């Protein structure tokens, strides 16, 4: 099975780029991408936690 993407790492990288961006609209676009990837990471965490919870209650 392949490793899942590291959305938080990607979000941090893009947020860093946004901080260096001179163009305000491009900085905003990059921050929106970073926020989206952070939400994806949160969803993955929630799904993983809920699956592990199902596995422990099934025993």
C-alpha positions as CSV (number, residue, x, y, z in Angstrom):
1,X,0.0,0.0,0.0
2,X,1.3,3.4,-0.9
3,X,2.0,6.0,1.7
4,X,-0.7,8.7,2.2
5,X,0.2,12.3,1.2
6,X,1.5,14.5,4.0
7,X,-1.0,17.4,3.6
8,X,0.2,19.2,6.7
9,X,3.8,19.3,5.3
10,X,2.5,20.6,1.9
11,X,0.3,23.2,3.7
12,X,3.3,24.5,5.7
13,X,5.4,24.7,2.6
14,X,2.7,26.7,0.7
15,X,2.0,28.9,3.6
16,X,5.7,29.7,3.7
17,X,5.6,30.6,0.1
18,X,2.6,32.8,0.7
19,X,4.5,34.7,3.4
20,X,7.2,35.6,0.9
21,X,4.8,36.5,-1.9
22,X,4.7,40.2,-2.9
23,X,1.5,39.9,-4.8
24,X,-1.4,40.0,-2.3
25,X,-3.9,38.1,-4.5
26,X,-1.3,35.3,-5.0
27,X,-0.5,35.2,-1.3
28,X,-4.2,34.9,-0.6
29,X,-4.5,32.1,-3.2
30,X,-1.6,30.2,-1.7
31,X,-3.0,30.6,1.9
32,X,-6.4,29.2,0.6
33,X,-4.5,26.2,-0.7
34,X,-2.7,25.7,2.6
35,X,-6.0,25.9,4.5
36,X,-7.6,23.4,2.1
37,X,-4.7,20.9,2.6
38,X,-4.9,21.4,6.4
39,X,-8.6,20.5,6.3
40,X,-7.8,17.4,4.2
41,X,-5.3,16.4,6.9
42,X,-7.9,16.9,9.6
43,X,-10.4,14.7,7.7
44,X,-7.8,12.0,7.3
45,X,-7.0,12.1,11.0
46,X,-10.7,11.9,11.8
47,X,-11.2,9.0,9.5
48,X,-8.2,7.1,10.8
49,X,-9.3,7.7,14.4
50,X,-12.8,6.6,13.7
51,X,-11.6,3.4,12.0
52,X,-9.2,2.6,14.9
53,X,-12.1,3.1,17.3
54,X,-14.2,0.7,15.3
55,X,-11.5,-1.9,15.4
56,X,-11.1,-1.7,19.2
57,X,-14.8,-1.9,19.9
58,X,-15.2,-4.9,17.5
59,X,-13.1,-7.1,19.8
